[in-house]
Structures are given as structure tokens and as C-alpha cells.
Amino acid sequence: MGRKLKFLIPVLLFALLIGMFYKGLYNDPTLVPSPFIGKQAPAFSVPSLQNPAVTISNESFTGRVALFNVWASWCPGCASEHALLLQIANEGIVPIYGLNWKDERPAAMNWLQRLGNPYTLVAYDYDNSVGIDWGVYGAPETFLIAADGVILHKLVGPLTPEIWETEFLPLIEVATQSQSAKSGSIN
């Protein structure tokens, strides 16, 4: 009996491991929980992509509900979401701030010139110092930031019209109403 058990334990452990791997195949990789949701956005201060003499910080987008989009010119997912970002910027629902991540400045500037610039400001994070603090896994990633600087939502992967409508717009509406209520109570 002891001899059978000695062989049965590794077989059961192997079967359990296979089951875990199989389950992992069906998990959505864009659903990466962020420890930052509901917390203050990490502070940063880096040069602007377009003008290295200008500094951009997290304070650049406080005071209003905003999107913070991590992108790079070498990123195929960034290219696929770019038209939607331009549309969102044109609609003026929320300002979009960009974080050009682990990219070459000339390539990023050329990319924006060719495809259009949906960003109010673009911070330049060549060395990933901001990305690390924000828990960036890769590009693209999009954060929804409340007016008080609290992170409301994070999307890993390209923003799509469906995700914009089902995940972001409802949160933006609630955050905007909350912001209006707070500013109304001050008056």
C-alpha cells in the first residue's frame, strides 16, 4: 500500500498542475487587478515628450476626471486604439494625458505627427521610472483618474469602443457627478 501511495502522490500533483495550467489558458490577460484602484495616483515628474525643458507631473491632470494612457510608437496595440483616442479627444468628454513609455523621442514624435495627437500633454518615460511606479505591465495601458487624483480604473491592452462604453463611460459619469457635487457644496 505504501508503495502505491508513493507513486500516486506525484501523479496527483502532476494532474493538479495540468489542471491549473489548463484553467490559466482561459483567463483574460487584460484583467490584471491593480493595487492602485481606489488609491492616490503615484507622483511623478518627467520631461514632456515634445519639449524636454517642460516638466509634466501627476499634478498636471488633477482637478478634472482624466485618462492617463501609456503608449509607445513600437506598440501594435497602441496603434489599434489610436483612432478611438482621437475620437474621445475630439468629443471632449475627458482630457487624455499620455505617457510615452520606453520609446525613442524622435520615433514617438513622428508617430504622433503621422497619426494625430489626442493628448493634452505627453510625459516622456524613456527609462520606465514612471511605469514602474504605476505598475505598468506593457503598452498600451489606460488609467481613469478622478479629479482628486485617485485611480478609478485600469485597462491593460488596447481600448476598444465596447470597453470605452461599458467600462469607462459609466465610471466617468459617476466621477463627474461626484466632482460637480463636491464643487457645488463649496459654493
BELJOTA-V58075 format. One record per residue. RES is the residue in one letter. D_CENTER is the distance of its C-alpha to the mean C-alpha in whole Angstrom. Layout:
RES_D_CENTER / RES_D_CENTER
This chain:
M_55 / G_54 / R_53 / K_52 / L_49 / K_48 / F_47 / L_46 / I_43 / P_41 / V_41 / L_40 / L_37 / F_36 / A_36 / L_34 / L_32 / I_32 / G_31 / M_28 / F_27 / Y_28 / K_26 / G_23 / L_23 / Y_22 / N_19 / D_16 / P_14 / T_11 / L_12 / V_11 / P_11 / S_10 / P_13 / F_11 / I_11 / G_14 / K_14 / Q_15 / A_12 / P_13 / A_15 / F_15 / S_18 / V_18 / P_19 / S_18 / L_18 / Q_21 / N_23 / P_23 / A_26 / V_23 / T_21 / I_17 / S_16 / N_14 / E_17 / S_17 / F_15 / T_16 / G_19 / R_17 / V_15 / A_12 / L_8 / F_7 / N_5 / V_6 / W_9 / A_12 / S_16 / W_17 / C_14 / P_15 / G_12 / C_11 / A_15 / S_15 / E_12 / H_14 / A_17 / L_15 / L_13 / L_16 / Q_18 / I_16 / A_16 / N_20 / E_20 / G_19 / I_18 / V_15 / P_14 / I_11 / Y_11 / G_10 / L_10 / N_12 / W_11 / K_15 / D_16 / E_20 / R_20 / P_23 / A_21 / A_18 / M_20 / N_22 / W_19 / L_19 / Q_22 / R_23 / L_20 / G_20 / N_18 / P_15 / Y_14 / T_16 / L_16 / V_14 / A_14 / Y_15 / D_14 / Y_17 / D_17 / N_14 / S_15 / V_12 / G_10 / I_12 / D_12 / W_9 / G_9 / V_7 / Y_9 / G_9 / A_8 / P_7 / E_3 / T_2 / F_4 / L_8 / I_10 / A_14 / A_17 / D_18 / G_14 / V_14 / I_10 / L_11 / H_8 / K_5 / L_5 / V_6 / G_8 / P_9 / L_9 / T_13 / P_16 / E_16 / I_13 / W_13 / E_16 / T_16 / E_13 / F_12 / L_15 / P_17 / L_15 / I_15 / E_19 / V_19 / A_17 / T_19 / Q_23 / S_22 / Q_22 / S_25 / A_27 / K_26 / S_27 / G_30 / S_31 / I_32 / N_34
